[in-house]
Amino acid sequence: MSCHPSRFARHGAAIAALAATIFVLPAWPAAARGPENIADVAEQVIDAVVNISTSQKVDARMSAMPDLPPGMDVAGAVLVVTPRGLRYHGGASDEASASPDAAAVGRGLSNVDQHVSNLRLLGIEPVVVANRFPGDTEDELGLLKRFCAERNLAYAESTAFVDGAAGAEAVAARVVEVCARGGHCRPLYPAGTPVEQVLDLVVRRIYGGAGVTVAEAAQEDLRVLNRIGETEGPVCVAKTPLSLSDDPTVKGRPTGFTPNVRRFSRSAGAGFTVAYLGEIQTMPGLPRRPLAEQIDLTTEGRVVGLL
């Protein structure tokens, strides 16, 4: 697999309140490899606490993305970490997390540790990338470097926010190095696992909780989906990206929590069941050919293609 460093620059900063964001890196079958097959070609940018298990299953095991060749696997992942996100998960308020605080960064590393454990549980080796901003300090970054060294993790710093593509070259080099090892993903559960069991596994093994509770309305949703035969395929979990739990105010690496499944829905075209944990708003799915592709502006300044 080849990797073009400039592609990493355009991904920008991780959301400040997140300790980590994951980029899944597909491993292509030998026949599909070529100079244009870059590491982030799948564009699978996902929050680590929400759907790393789902993305790995949907894209790798089922090859659900129509433009990906059969037999695609996962070669690795880029785990993007911001010192501000670490401060937040180390107990700093949203406002205070904008200022350097090495002690909070040290405490926030427990959150990253969960993400690393999750990736390795799934057989995916990450490159930990510090998405560096001008206000971040060497003391804070030193804590992250030591964290990675103690766990034998590949580490790189990105200054793409300031330096553009040149600031991401070190990241690209580390990604190529890790992907060359030939990673292989291990699904968290086999195909055909009942939805309730899937959620229990995800909460216990990915989020670190103690199981789930299912609201009566969600139980009725599931009964309907089972009756019409619409529970096959992966389960996509919709929950807050700000916590490992379903409560956005709970930071760090909580344990023993039991998130509540509020409702279920079916994305029949995509072939998966959506479980809603806690209060969360979701984005609508796009059709195979989004409307945006036919919207245009004429030379006279008139917008066409809206209807």
Phi, psi and omega in degrees: 000136176256163183216129180262118188299329184294335181294332180288332184295326188281353180286340173071199186275148171289152177303135190304322185280353179267134175287329186208145173231144186246137170250119178277133184250110184286145172258122185270148172301152185306322183292340184264354184286148179187175185295342180264358180278092184269161190297328184259027187297331182286346179055034180270082178266117186221148174286134187298324186277351184262300195223029176298321179292321180294313182299318180298321181285314185295313187278320187271310185284323186257350185047050187286338180285122190296337183265009178258142182287155177296151178086007179295140177236184178250118182275335182174188179211151172255116179261100185274126183236135174247138174305324179296319176298322178294319178300316181300312180285349174269006174111355178286145176291168179302319180290315182292335182292350177281348182251148180303140179199090184298325181296318178293322177300316180301318178291324182290344180296340177298327178294316178296323180302322177295318180296319178298316179299320180297314180298315181291328174302323181273005178082017184250123180268125183266156162257119179275121183244123173276111178278095194273137176240161187305328183277354181286143185255160178295325178299317180294314180293328177298324177296320179292319178300315180295320176305314181291319180298320181293338182249012179055047180257139173293138184226143175207157177247139175248127173246030183298333179301325181259318191258001181068212185301323181300329180285354180249002183297321180296323178297313181301319181297319180291325178296314179300319181298314181290318181295331181293345180286346176078058179294159179217124184278151178240112179303145181291331180212154181283159176302142179092359178293132181302149184304314182300320180291323177302311182297321178298317179296315182297314182295316183287318189262336180259314183271338181088017181272190184247018182118181182237157167249148183239118180297155181301321179296322179291324177298321178293320176303316184291323177298318179295314181297321178294321182295324181265007176072034183242051175234010179286155176092183184293163174253126177258123182266125175255115181207173179299141175273359187269356182207156172289336178271188176267007179251112185296347180272351182271117187256177174073225182234076183291158176223161174077003181277157180231093180297153182257127175277112185279321178197168174237150170218170182238126170261083190296320180296320179281338176085028176220161179261137181255126175252128182259114180257118181069196181272119182207139174258138181247157176273148178290148176285154180261149174287174180302323178238095183301150180302329182303333181293338182252001176277136182211169178238123181284167178296340177274000179086017181262132178280129179234158175091008180286329183238000000 
